[in-house]
């Protein structure tokens, strides 16, 4: 099916009110393009240290929306233009020009399948739901993960660094805390490696469904794990719910700029002798994390590299 695509040029000042106006006209799913810098919270929820260079905000915003070809686009666009002209009395709407084009209806969810295929992390086979385990892989540890809205398929170097450290340090029956759990892959693998229970926290509500789905498809019982949404750094309710001095392993595959304030807080959740496994650290932030770890009274056990990424593993002394 073909859709009519419209790209409305306005200003960053007006983009929110224009979006609201389009919604009032029954136009939903508006895509906004602008050069407004990301907030710190945006960056934290993206779980990346390196972002593409974004030019300085030029005050211009583009709002893209789609109309079914069966609709009277001329009438709808006339309403949009009339509303835009009325807005000029109280907000700068800029050019308010509309470009029209045509686009195909694409099944974006299923299009993932042509890009994401099974792969190995050492002797662990990570496989999506639409592929089968080959006979020669029947003796391997197999985990089923589909790409989704929450970070963590195991393909990224930062996740692989965490997985290797986790496998090295986790012991049977350990209680594991995964801060920034994303898809739940690290907590799930901790349980596969012998941990007794896993708790995950995340800022992104998408992590709830993603973790539950991935745990279920990999045969993890609901009484083996828990996941909650909230910021453990400054939310005492989350800290209390997670509990104090009870974890044998703490995982944090997140930004170096988040690890810095997280580390002095998370030591209170760790048992004496507990291991702290961090990743998501770009090379030039390695010192930031190692210094934060030492300042929190932890002993650095090892620093590992893969590509441009770093994992710092530390221990809370008894």
Backbone bond lengths (Angstrom), bond angles and torsions (degrees), N, CA, C in turn:
res aa  C-N    CA-C-N  psi(-1)  N-CA   C-N-CA  omega(-1)  CA-C   N-CA-C  phi
1 X - - - 1.470 - - 1.527 110.13 -
2 X 1.326 116.11 136.98 1.457 120.85 178.05 1.529 109.68 -96.57
3 X 1.327 115.50 144.31 1.454 121.81 177.75 1.523 108.83 -120.82
4 X 1.326 115.40 149.02 1.456 120.25 172.19 1.519 108.64 -85.36
5 X 1.320 116.30 125.22 1.469 122.27 -178.13 1.524 109.40 -106.43
6 X 1.335 115.38 135.94 1.457 120.99 -179.19 1.526 109.33 -128.61
7 X 1.338 116.24 134.69 1.467 122.37 -178.05 1.529 107.91 -121.72
8 X 1.326 114.94 109.65 1.470 121.70 -175.03 1.524 108.90 -98.17
9 X 1.330 116.01 125.58 1.460 120.88 179.17 1.522 109.75 -93.97
10 X 1.340 115.83 123.82 1.461 120.95 179.38 1.531 108.69 -142.57
11 X 1.330 117.04 -151.46 1.473 121.29 -179.03 1.526 109.74 -119.71
12 X 1.323 115.16 157.76 1.467 118.92 176.28 1.525 110.71 -64.06
13 X 1.330 116.59 -30.43 1.461 120.68 177.90 1.526 111.06 -61.94
14 X 1.340 116.15 -35.80 1.465 120.66 -173.32 1.524 113.59 -99.31
15 X 1.344 118.82 -5.89 1.461 119.55 -168.84 1.531 113.37 -59.39
16 X 1.331 117.46 -37.17 1.465 119.20 -178.58 1.526 111.97 -69.05
17 X 1.317 115.87 -45.36 1.466 118.95 -178.65 1.530 110.71 -69.74
18 X 1.336 117.79 -33.07 1.467 120.59 176.55 1.528 109.69 -67.91
19 X 1.319 117.27 -41.33 1.472 120.85 176.76 1.519 110.76 -58.87
20 X 1.334 115.94 -42.95 1.461 120.95 178.84 1.530 110.83 -63.60
21 X 1.319 116.44 -40.79 1.462 120.53 178.58 1.529 110.67 -62.37
22 X 1.334 117.20 -43.52 1.461 120.75 179.30 1.525 110.92 -62.00
23 X 1.336 115.78 -39.85 1.463 119.86 177.93 1.515 111.10 -63.27
24 X 1.343 116.41 -39.78 1.471 120.61 178.45 1.528 111.28 -62.75
25 X 1.335 116.51 -28.29 1.466 120.94 178.01 1.525 112.38 -85.92
26 X 1.335 115.96 3.87 1.463 120.51 178.41 1.506 114.61 88.96
27 X 1.340 116.79 10.83 1.466 121.41 179.67 1.527 108.16 -95.59
28 X 1.303 117.01 113.55 1.457 121.39 -176.20 1.532 110.46 -114.32
29 X 1.334 115.57 167.97 1.458 120.52 176.88 1.511 113.47 68.79
30 X 1.325 117.08 41.39 1.465 121.48 -178.72 1.526 110.03 -76.56
31 X 1.323 116.19 132.51 1.469 122.55 176.80 1.516 109.23 -97.95
32 X 1.347 116.32 127.30 1.461 121.00 -177.85 1.529 110.09 -108.14
33 X 1.331 117.08 130.21 1.462 122.91 174.18 1.532 108.29 -118.26
34 X 1.326 116.34 125.20 1.455 120.16 174.70 1.519 108.78 -154.00
35 X 1.319 116.25 -179.53 1.461 121.26 -179.48 1.526 111.63 -116.37
36 X 1.340 115.46 27.05 1.460 119.85 177.35 1.527 108.84 -70.34
37 X 1.331 118.62 128.60 1.472 120.11 -177.89 1.528 111.60 -60.81
38 X 1.346 115.83 148.63 1.460 121.08 177.13 1.524 110.09 -69.01
39 X 1.320 116.38 145.13 1.457 120.64 173.26 1.525 108.99 -78.06
40 X 1.331 116.34 166.35 1.463 119.84 176.99 1.524 110.52 -61.00
41 X 1.329 117.26 -38.18 1.469 120.02 179.13 1.524 110.36 -64.56
42 X 1.344 117.05 -40.06 1.467 120.07 176.78 1.524 110.37 -57.60
43 X 1.338 116.50 -45.82 1.454 120.82 -177.89 1.525 111.34 -64.18
44 X 1.334 116.01 -41.36 1.461 119.87 -179.32 1.520 110.63 -62.81
45 X 1.332 117.05 -39.65 1.450 120.00 -178.02 1.526 112.34 -75.58
46 X 1.341 117.12 -15.25 1.457 120.18 176.71 1.524 112.29 -87.12
47 X 1.331 117.66 -13.33 1.458 122.77 174.96 1.526 113.55 58.14
48 X 1.309 117.21 38.91 1.458 119.23 178.35 1.515 110.01 -134.13
49 X 1.317 116.41 148.13 1.454 122.00 175.83 1.519 111.56 -92.10
50 X 1.330 116.80 -30.78 1.456 120.74 -176.09 1.525 109.23 -111.99
51 X 1.316 115.93 124.21 1.451 122.08 177.61 1.523 108.88 -119.01
52 X 1.333 117.10 151.36 1.466 117.92 176.72 1.517 110.71 -61.44
53 X 1.340 115.70 149.50 1.459 119.85 177.20 1.524 109.48 -65.69
54 X 1.326 115.55 125.01 1.456 120.50 179.11 1.531 107.73 -107.73
55 X 1.335 118.23 124.22 1.464 119.92 -179.78 1.529 110.82 -58.99
56 X 1.316 115.76 159.75 1.460 121.08 179.82 1.524 109.88 -60.08
57 X 1.347 114.73 141.87 1.463 120.79 -179.78 1.527 110.66 -54.13
58 X 1.334 116.03 122.87 1.468 120.23 -179.93 1.527 111.94 -101.84
59 X 1.332 116.16 6.69 1.457 120.16 177.55 1.510 115.27 81.23
60 X 1.347 117.18 -0.41 1.464 121.29 -177.41 1.529 109.64 -99.28
61 X 1.318 115.84 139.52 1.462 121.22 175.67 1.525 109.20 -133.23
62 X 1.320 115.54 144.16 1.463 121.56 175.63 1.529 108.50 -117.45
63 X 1.330 116.11 129.81 1.454 121.61 177.77 1.522 108.04 -113.76
64 X 1.331 115.71 116.79 1.461 121.10 -178.36 1.520 109.16 -104.39
65 X 1.337 115.91 132.60 1.465 120.44 177.22 1.524 109.23 -141.51
66 X 1.332 115.33 166.46 1.465 121.27 -173.24 1.528 110.19 -127.96
67 X 1.320 115.34 144.27 1.456 121.07 177.18 1.523 109.75 -127.36
68 X 1.316 115.17 138.14 1.457 121.93 174.61 1.532 108.62 -60.66
69 X 1.343 117.67 134.09 1.479 119.80 -179.98 1.513 113.75 -57.34
70 X 1.345 117.59 -22.71 1.464 120.47 -179.39 1.523 112.52 -75.65
71 X 1.348 116.84 -15.22 1.462 120.34 179.64 1.525 110.74 -80.47
72 X 1.318 116.01 157.30 1.471 121.93 177.84 1.533 107.58 -82.28
73 X 1.329 116.55 86.94 1.458 121.17 -176.05 1.522 111.57 -61.40
74 X 1.336 117.15 -35.71 1.457 120.08 -178.46 1.514 112.00 -59.80
75 X 1.335 116.37 -43.92 1.465 120.85 -179.84 1.524 110.79 -66.64
76 X 1.331 116.40 -43.33 1.467 120.90 -178.72 1.521 110.50 -64.26
77 X 1.339 117.13 -45.19 1.462 120.09 -179.86 1.527 111.33 -65.08
78 X 1.310 116.97 -34.18 1.470 120.06 176.83 1.522 110.40 -63.30
79 X 1.365 115.55 -38.86 1.467 119.74 177.09 1.530 110.64 -65.31
80 X 1.343 116.22 -41.82 1.462 120.47 179.39 1.521 110.12 -60.94
81 X 1.327 117.22 -46.66 1.467 120.76 -178.38 1.525 111.46 -65.09
82 X 1.319 116.83 -37.67 1.464 120.22 178.49 1.525 110.46 -64.74
83 X 1.339 116.22 -43.97 1.465 120.53 178.91 1.531 110.87 -63.12
84 X 1.334 116.34 -40.55 1.463 120.40 179.85 1.535 110.87 -62.25
85 X 1.324 116.69 -41.93 1.467 120.48 -179.89 1.524 110.83 -65.14
86 X 1.325 117.00 -37.37 1.462 120.18 178.07 1.531 111.15 -66.81
87 X 1.332 116.68 -33.74 1.467 121.27 179.90 1.526 112.18 -65.88
88 X 1.315 116.43 -26.06 1.470 119.18 -176.58 1.532 112.42 -58.20
89 X 1.317 116.42 -20.24 1.461 119.97 -178.73 1.523 112.17 -69.20
90 X 1.326 116.16 -22.00 1.469 117.76 -176.17 1.529 114.92 -135.65
91 X 1.324 118.83 -2.06 1.466 120.42 177.56 1.527 108.62 -152.47
92 X 1.314 116.09 148.04 1.468 121.47 177.33 1.523 109.19 -78.40
93 X 1.324 116.86 107.81 1.469 120.51 -179.08 1.522 112.06 -96.21
94 X 1.339 117.89 2.25 1.456 120.39 176.70 1.515 113.18 69.39
95 X 1.351 115.44 -145.76 1.463 120.81 -176.48 1.523 113.02 -65.31
96 X 1.331 116.44 -38.28 1.472 122.37 -178.00 1.529 111.73 58.19
97 X 1.342 116.57 30.37 1.457 120.60 176.55 1.526 109.89 -87.01
98 X 1.336 116.75 153.59 1.461 121.84 -177.79 1.521 109.15 -127.62
99 X 1.329 116.01 121.93 1.469 121.87 175.55 1.525 108.42 -97.37
100 X 1.315 116.55 139.87 1.464 121.46 -178.55 1.525 110.64 -115.40
101 X 1.330 115.96 139.02 1.466 121.54 174.23 1.524 108.15 -150.63
102 X 1.315 115.62 -178.27 1.464 120.90 -177.86 1.524 108.87 -125.57
103 X 1.325 117.06 142.13 1.456 120.37 -179.06 1.509 110.22 -139.51
104 X 1.338 115.82 153.34 1.461 121.47 177.95 1.522 109.90 -81.77
105 X 1.331 116.12 148.01 1.458 121.84 172.59 1.524 107.33 -76.59
106 X 1.342 117.05 116.35 1.460 121.84 -174.59 1.522 110.55 -111.80
107 X 1.319 115.54 136.59 1.468 120.88 176.09 1.521 108.03 -84.32
108 X 1.356 115.63 84.92 1.461 119.93 -173.18 1.519 112.03 -64.57
109 X 1.334 117.52 -36.68 1.469 119.90 -177.36 1.516 110.92 -61.96
110 X 1.337 116.45 -49.44 1.457 118.87 -177.93 1.516 112.81 -75.60
111 X 1.332 117.71 -18.12 1.460 119.50 176.92 1.520 112.51 -68.11
112 X 1.346 117.53 -17.86 1.465 120.20 173.30 1.526 110.52 -55.38
113 X 1.319 116.64 -31.33 1.462 120.65 -170.13 1.526 112.79 -63.16
114 X 1.318 117.40 -26.53 1.461 118.75 -179.59 1.527 112.45 -79.77
115 X 1.340 117.05 -10.75 1.460 120.40 -177.79 1.529 113.24 -111.43
116 X 1.314 118.32 -26.17 1.463 121.58 -173.97 1.521 109.76 -109.33
117 X 1.328 115.88 115.13 1.460 121.80 -179.53 1.523 109.62 -127.77
118 X 1.318 115.31 165.83 1.460 119.96 -179.59 1.533 110.87 -59.87
119 X 1.336 114.45 147.64 1.460 120.03 -179.42 1.525 107.89 -152.64
120 X 1.338 115.08 171.20 1.460 120.62 -177.21 1.525 111.11 -112.85
121 X 1.327 115.02 143.05 1.462 122.31 164.54 1.522 104.35 -115.86
122 X 1.323 115.99 95.45 1.470 121.85 -170.37 1.527 108.19 58.36
123 X 1.353 118.52 -114.56 1.469 119.61 -178.91 1.529 112.25 -102.81
124 X 1.327 117.06 15.19 1.463 121.53 177.12 1.527 108.27 -97.80
125 X 1.324 116.59 128.90 1.458 121.13 177.36 1.522 109.12 -98.16
126 X 1.340 116.38 120.43 1.460 122.11 175.59 1.527 106.59 -102.58
127 X 1.338 115.97 124.52 1.461 119.14 -171.43 1.526 110.60 -137.90
128 X 1.336 117.96 135.41 1.469 120.08 176.54 1.528 110.73 -77.97
129 X 1.333 115.72 164.90 1.466 120.78 -173.42 1.521 113.16 -65.47
130 X 1.338 117.99 -23.37 1.464 119.78 -175.63 1.529 113.17 -89.66
131 X 1.344 117.45 3.88 1.462 119.64 176.37 1.525 110.56 -117.64
132 X 1.327 116.03 156.64 1.462 122.06 -177.95 1.520 110.70 -103.03
133 X 1.326 115.50 151.12 1.463 121.24 174.66 1.529 108.38 -76.15
134 X 1.322 116.40 127.59 1.462 120.66 179.11 1.526 110.34 -74.18
135 X 1.304 115.75 155.25 1.464 120.71 -177.34 1.525 111.50 -57.77
136 X 1.323 117.66 -38.30 1.470 120.73 -177.91 1.530 112.74 -70.76
137 X 1.342 117.06 -11.18 1.465 120.66 179.34 1.523 112.91 -102.85
138 X 1.306 117.15 8.04 1.463 120.85 -173.97 1.526 113.14 -64.63
139 X 1.343 117.25 -21.12 1.465 119.99 -179.06 1.533 112.53 -94.57
140 X 1.319 117.91 1.27 1.459 121.20 -177.37 1.526 111.09 -89.23
141 X 1.332 115.35 160.67 1.455 120.74 170.95 1.527 106.41 -75.06
142 X 1.322 116.08 117.80 1.460 121.57 -175.83 1.523 109.22 -110.82
143 X 1.334 116.63 130.73 1.450 120.77 171.76 1.520 108.89 -124.31
144 X 1.312 115.20 142.65 1.464 122.02 -177.07 1.524 109.17 -105.67
145 X 1.327 115.82 118.62 1.463 122.43 -179.58 1.522 108.69 -137.78
146 X 1.330 116.38 131.68 1.457 120.41 172.00 1.525 109.22 -108.69
147 X 1.338 117.86 145.02 1.459 119.03 174.20 1.518 109.19 -59.10
148 X 1.317 116.80 140.71 1.457 120.09 -178.42 1.505 111.25 -153.34
149 X 1.328 115.47 -159.80 1.460 120.32 -176.16 1.511 112.67 -83.41
150 X 1.328 118.90 -12.01 1.463 121.56 179.78 1.520 109.76 -104.92
151 X 1.325 116.16 141.86 1.459 122.93 -176.90 1.522 111.28 -64.66
152 X 1.341 117.24 135.73 1.458 120.40 168.15 1.504 116.40 123.80
153 X 1.348 118.00 83.59 1.457 121.43 171.07 1.523 110.99 -102.26
154 X 1.344 116.24 -10.98 1.464 120.29 -175.13 1.510 112.75 96.04
155 X 1.319 117.34 -7.17 1.461 120.00 -176.79 1.533 111.95 -76.53
156 X 1.332 117.47 -28.66 1.457 119.96 -175.35 1.528 111.41 -77.05
157 X 1.338 115.92 147.18 1.473 121.34 -178.46 1.523 112.56 -57.55
158 X 1.344 117.10 -36.90 1.464 119.49 -177.54 1.524 111.56 -63.27
159 X 1.334 116.28 -40.36 1.462 120.51 178.80 1.522 110.40 -68.25
160 X 1.315 117.36 -39.82 1.461 120.52 -179.83 1.524 111.46 -65.20
161 X 1.318 117.06 -38.02 1.466 120.30 176.10 1.522 110.53 -60.76
162 X 1.326 116.77 -43.03 1.467 121.03 178.17 1.526 111.49 -63.80
163 X 1.320 115.93 -42.80 1.464 120.10 -177.66 1.526 110.78 -61.71
164 X 1.326 117.16 -43.29 1.470 119.79 -179.19 1.530 111.15 -65.71
165 X 1.329 116.72 -41.52 1.468 119.13 178.61 1.518 110.75 -67.77
166 X 1.315 116.87 -40.13 1.458 121.06 178.68 1.523 110.70 -59.73
167 X 1.311 115.82 -45.49 1.468 119.93 -179.31 1.530 111.22 -62.70
168 X 1.308 116.02 -33.56 1.460 120.63 -178.18 1.524 112.02 -72.63
169 X 1.341 117.11 -37.95 1.468 119.67 -169.64 1.532 114.88 -104.57
170 X 1.337 118.41 -20.47 1.462 118.44 -176.43 1.531 110.66 -70.44
171 X 1.345 115.74 144.32 1.460 122.11 179.04 1.523 108.89 -122.82
172 X 1.320 115.82 159.15 1.461 120.39 179.65 1.522 110.55 -56.80
173 X 1.326 115.19 130.90 1.452 120.46 177.25 1.506 115.63 85.52
174 X 1.341 118.76 -1.63 1.469 121.62 -178.00 1.525 111.56 -60.68
175 X 1.323 114.66 148.46 1.456 121.63 171.68 1.528 107.03 -98.39
176 X 1.340 115.77 126.42 1.469 121.65 -171.35 1.526 110.08 -118.96
177 X 1.331 115.66 136.42 1.467 122.76 174.05 1.526 108.36 -116.76
178 X 1.328 116.38 126.35 1.468 122.24 179.77 1.526 108.66 -115.95
179 X 1.337 116.29 106.75 1.462 121.96 -178.57 1.537 108.61 -90.04
180 X 1.326 116.41 120.90 1.461 120.54 -173.20 1.511 109.31 80.02
181 X 1.340 116.27 54.71 1.472 121.11 -167.71 1.520 113.65 -73.12
182 X 1.344 118.26 -22.51 1.461 119.86 177.32 1.515 112.37 58.25
183 X 1.317 117.03 -118.10 1.463 122.58 -178.64 1.519 113.05 -77.60
184 X 1.337 117.57 -9.20 1.462 121.02 -178.23 1.514 114.53 86.53
185 X 1.340 116.84 8.31 1.463 119.67 -173.53 1.521 112.68 -63.06
186 X 1.341 118.41 -37.36 1.463 119.41 -177.08 1.524 111.30 -72.47
187 X 1.325 116.82 -42.43 1.456 119.36 176.37 1.519 111.77 -62.95
188 X 1.329 115.82 -38.86 1.462 120.54 178.59 1.521 110.78 -63.32
189 X 1.336 116.96 -45.54 1.460 119.65 179.90 1.526 111.47 -68.18
190 X 1.332 117.23 -33.92 1.469 119.42 175.69 1.532 109.83 -57.20
191 X 1.330 115.94 -43.21 1.466 120.27 178.73 1.524 110.70 -67.50
192 X 1.317 117.29 -38.89 1.470 120.58 177.03 1.526 111.11 -63.99
193 X 1.343 116.38 -31.61 1.464 120.95 179.91 1.532 112.70 -82.05
194 X 1.348 117.37 -4.04 1.459 119.38 175.64 1.511 116.88 119.41
195 X 1.346 118.17 -4.16 1.468 120.09 178.24 1.522 110.17 -59.92
196 X 1.332 114.99 153.65 1.451 118.83 -177.74 1.510 114.38 -86.47
197 X 1.332 117.04 -33.22 1.463 120.88 -178.28 1.522 109.13 -157.44
198 X 1.337 116.38 148.34 1.463 121.93 -179.35 1.518 109.80 -130.22
199 X 1.326 115.82 135.90 1.465 121.52 173.12 1.526 107.65 -122.80
200 X 1.330 116.17 132.28 1.458 121.37 179.09 1.517 111.00 -119.38
201 X 1.333 116.49 143.11 1.465 121.64 172.37 1.518 108.65 -124.42
202 X 1.332 116.21 152.52 1.461 119.87 179.63 1.521 108.97 -159.38
203 X 1.326 116.02 155.54 1.464 121.52 175.73 1.525 111.71 -84.44
204 X 1.310 116.74 -23.90 1.465 121.90 -172.57 1.533 110.23 -93.87
205 X 1.339 118.69 120.16 1.471 120.40 178.96 1.523 113.94 -58.21
206 X 1.342 117.37 -22.95 1.468 120.16 177.99 1.528 111.79 -61.04
207 X 1.332 117.02 -23.64 1.465 120.80 -178.69 1.519 112.30 -64.84
208 X 1.333 117.59 -27.44 1.466 120.15 -179.71 1.523 111.38 -61.56
209 X 1.326 116.26 -59.76 1.466 119.65 -178.58 1.518 111.63 -64.37
210 X 1.346 116.31 -40.40 1.465 119.39 -178.34 1.525 110.92 -61.09
211 X 1.329 117.12 -45.47 1.465 120.33 -179.28 1.520 110.84 -65.01
212 X 1.340 116.96 -46.17 1.466 119.66 179.78 1.526 111.39 -59.84
213 X 1.333 116.69 -43.70 1.470 120.42 -179.11 1.521 111.23 -64.39
214 X 1.334 116.66 -45.56 1.460 119.55 -177.51 1.528 112.05 -69.07
215 X 1.324 117.10 -37.26 1.465 119.23 176.49 1.524 110.26 -63.30
216 X 1.325 116.47 -44.77 1.464 119.95 -177.70 1.525 111.98 -62.83
217 X 1.327 116.75 -47.34 1.464 119.79 -176.51 1.520 111.72 -67.12
218 X 1.349 116.91 -19.97 1.462 120.36 178.70 1.525 113.12 -101.46
219 X 1.333 115.63 14.41 1.463 120.00 171.74 1.511 114.79 76.38
220 X 1.336 118.09 22.60 1.461 121.43 178.83 1.528 108.72 -91.62
221 X 1.330 116.94 123.88 1.455 121.72 -178.96 1.524 111.08 -71.01
222 X 1.332 117.12 150.31 1.464 121.56 -176.46 1.520 112.94 -63.70
223 X 1.348 117.30 -25.66 1.467 118.42 -179.79 1.528 112.64 -81.50
224 X 1.347 117.19 1.35 1.462 120.92 179.29 1.524 113.25 -94.10
225 X 1.345 117.02 -9.21 1.457 118.75 -175.91 1.518 110.74 -153.00
226 X 1.323 114.98 166.21 1.458 122.86 174.46 1.518 107.38 -147.72
227 X 1.325 117.16 148.54 1.463 121.02 177.18 1.524 107.96 -136.58
228 X 1.321 116.73 138.84 1.460 121.27 -179.16 1.530 110.35 -139.47
229 X 1.338 115.34 153.52 1.456 121.60 -179.00 1.529 109.30 -103.00
230 X 1.316 116.45 131.24 1.456 121.35 178.95 1.506 111.09 155.44
231 X 1.328 115.85 165.64 1.461 122.13 -177.70 1.522 109.82 -100.08
232 X 1.313 116.09 105.73 1.459 120.84 -176.36 1.527 112.18 -67.90
233 X 1.325 117.75 -17.14 1.465 120.51 -178.96 1.522 111.54 -65.95
234 X 1.340 117.01 -43.31 1.467 118.60 -173.17 1.527 114.44 -130.92
235 X 1.327 117.32 6.56 1.464 120.46 -179.97 1.525 109.02 -105.52
236 X 1.341 116.35 105.25 1.463 120.06 -176.02 1.524 112.02 -64.91
237 X 1.326 117.24 -30.46 1.462 119.09 177.45 1.524 110.74 -62.04
238 X 1.332 116.49 -40.71 1.461 120.27 177.33 1.526 110.26 -67.41
239 X 1.319 116.65 -44.27 1.466 120.40 178.06 1.525 111.34 -57.57
240 X 1.331 116.70 -44.94 1.458 120.59 -179.80 1.528 111.53 -66.34
241 X 1.337 115.96 -39.80 1.468 119.74 -179.91 1.522 111.30 -65.85
242 X 1.316 115.94 -37.31 1.470 120.60 178.29 1.527 110.30 -69.65
243 X 1.342 116.93 -41.73 1.466 120.74 178.50 1.512 112.54 99.33
244 X 1.321 115.38 163.61 1.461 121.84 -172.79 1.524 112.02 -117.11
245 X 1.343 114.57 144.22 1.461 123.70 175.32 1.533 112.90 46.31
246 X 1.325 115.84 48.83 1.461 119.40 -177.48 1.528 113.91 -129.67
247 X 1.351 118.07 -9.57 1.462 119.87 -172.45 1.527 112.21 -98.75
248 X 1.334 114.43 137.18 1.461 121.37 176.59 1.523 111.61 -85.96
249 X 1.332 115.75 -30.97 1.466 122.41 179.92 1.524 108.16 -134.19
250 X 1.327 116.89 131.66 1.467 121.67 170.24 1.521 107.84 -119.83
251 X 1.333 115.99 127.83 1.464 123.27 178.81 1.519 109.33 -110.00
252 X 1.320 116.71 138.60 1.468 120.58 177.27 1.524 108.40 -147.55
253 X 1.328 115.70 92.62 1.467 121.78 178.79 1.525 107.19 -100.35
254 X 1.332 115.85 76.98 1.457 121.70 -174.29 1.528 110.15 -142.13
255 X 1.308 116.82 -170.14 1.457 121.50 -177.25 1.527 113.02 -64.93
256 X 1.320 115.71 144.85 1.467 119.61 172.79 1.523 110.55 -59.04
257 X 1.325 116.98 -37.59 1.459 120.48 -179.55 1.525 112.30 -69.73
258 X 1.326 116.96 -16.68 1.467 121.17 173.72 1.530 110.11 -92.36
259 X 1.321 116.59 -35.66 1.467 120.26 178.56 1.523 111.73 -60.82
260 X 1.331 115.91 -32.88 1.466 119.35 -178.20 1.530 112.22 -60.97
261 X 1.347 120.35 -51.05 1.466 118.95 176.27 1.526 113.67 -78.23
262 X 1.335 116.92 -23.34 1.468 120.13 -179.63 1.526 112.40 -68.21
263 X 1.322 117.33 -41.70 1.459 121.64 -169.54 1.528 113.80 -57.91
264 X 1.347 120.79 -48.83 1.462 118.92 179.73 1.531 113.51 -66.32
265 X 1.334 116.93 -18.19 1.466 120.63 177.10 1.524 110.61 -84.44
266 X 1.324 115.74 -45.56 1.460 120.35 -171.60 1.523 113.24 -69.96
267 X 1.330 117.90 -19.58 1.472 119.05 178.14 1.522 110.81 -59.86
268 X 1.322 117.86 -25.04 1.461 121.03 -179.14 1.531 111.96 -74.88
269 X 1.333 117.01 -18.27 1.467 120.49 175.68 1.533 111.93 -86.85
270 X 1.326 117.14 -13.64 1.461 122.00 -172.92 1.524 112.13 -91.03
271 X 1.329 115.04 138.94 1.461 121.03 171.15 1.528 109.54 -67.83
272 X 1.317 118.88 156.76 1.465 119.75 166.04 1.534 109.22 -57.54
273 X 1.310 116.25 131.46 1.462 120.78 -177.64 1.514 114.07 88.62
274 X 1.343 118.17 -2.57 1.463 121.48 -178.89 1.527 111.31 -68.98
275 X 1.325 115.59 153.46 1.460 122.57 -179.04 1.529 109.56 -105.86
276 X 1.325 115.02 135.16 1.468 123.61 -178.45 1.526 107.79 -112.23
277 X 1.334 116.93 114.49 1.463 122.32 -176.60 1.525 108.56 -110.96
278 X 1.335 116.45 114.99 1.460 120.81 -179.27 1.521 110.68 -117.56
279 X 1.331 114.99 151.18 1.460 120.77 174.42 1.526 106.97 -156.41
280 X 1.348 116.65 -167.09 1.453 120.09 -174.03 1.515 112.03 79.86
281 X 1.331 116.50 18.94 1.464 122.23 -172.37 1.532 109.08 -105.85
282 X 1.311 117.28 118.58 1.461 119.80 174.47 1.527 107.75 -73.42
283 X 1.337 116.53 153.09 1.472 121.07 -170.03 1.524 113.60 -52.41
284 X 1.322 117.89 -42.23 1.465 118.31 -174.50 1.534 112.95 -75.67
285 X 1.351 117.16 -1.27 1.464 121.05 175.28 1.530 111.59 -105.68
286 X 1.330 117.63 6.04 1.469 120.73 -177.83 1.524 111.82 -56.10
287 X 1.333 117.14 -47.40 1.467 121.18 -177.38 1.523 111.39 -63.92
288 X 1.334 117.07 -36.01 1.467 120.94 178.36 1.521 110.21 -56.39
289 X 1.330 115.98 -44.20 1.465 120.24 -177.30 1.525 111.89 -75.98
290 X 1.321 117.81 -44.37 1.468 118.59 -179.88 1.526 111.21 -62.05
291 X 1.332 117.15 -37.66 1.462 119.89 178.08 1.527 111.34 -68.58
292 X 1.321 117.23 -38.07 1.467 120.71 177.18 1.517 110.71 -64.48
293 X 1.317 116.45 -39.59 1.462 121.95 178.50 1.527 110.72 -62.96
294 X 1.319 116.28 -47.48 1.467 120.27 -179.65 1.528 111.18 -65.78
295 X 1.344 116.65 -39.96 1.462 120.41 -179.60 1.524 111.94 -63.98
296 X 1.337 116.60 -26.84 1.462 121.35 178.66 1.527 112.13 -83.74
297 X 1.337 116.76 1.87 1.461 120.81 177.86 1.507 115.04 86.85
298 X 1.324 116.92 14.07 1.466 121.19 179.83 1.527 110.28 -94.19
299 X 1.313 115.26 152.05 1.469 122.47 177.76 1.522 109.62 -96.77
300 X 1.322 117.37 123.16 1.467 120.83 177.28 1.521 109.24 -71.61
301 X 1.331 116.68 121.62 1.462 121.68 179.53 1.525 111.68 -91.46
302 X 1.309 117.14 -42.81 1.463 120.65 -179.69 1.521 110.37 -162.68
303 X 1.332 114.28 153.91 1.457 122.16 174.65 1.524 106.65 -126.03
304 X 1.336 116.83 121.93 1.459 121.43 -176.30 1.523 110.49 -118.77
305 X 1.335 114.97 149.29 1.458 120.91 -177.69 1.522 110.23 -124.03
306 X 1.334 115.58 146.13 1.459 122.26 169.64 1.518 107.25 -148.78
307 X 1.323 115.96 118.03 1.455 119.35 -173.78 1.521 109.79 61.10
308 X 1.321 116.88 -129.07 1.471 121.98 179.67 1.526 112.04 -92.25
309 X 1.334 116.58 6.52 1.457 120.34 -169.23 1.526 112.55 -109.92
310 X 1.341 114.89 155.87 1.455 121.55 -173.58 1.526 110.31 -131.69
311 X 1.322 115.44 143.46 1.468 122.24 171.51 1.519 108.34 -122.34
312 X 1.325 116.28 130.18 1.454 122.06 176.52 1.525 108.41 -111.97
313 X 1.335 116.54 124.92 1.461 122.38 179.51 1.519 108.73 -113.85
314 X 1.329 116.04 130.31 1.460 120.59 -175.95 1.523 110.06 -137.23
315 X 1.348 115.52 168.68 1.459 120.91 -179.85 1.527 110.21 -132.05
316 X 1.321 115.45 143.00 1.454 121.06 172.04 1.526 107.53 -88.73
317 X 1.314 116.95 117.36 1.458 120.25 -176.42 1.533 110.68 -70.74
318 X 1.320 113.90 150.84 1.467 120.19 -179.36 1.520 110.75 -67.56
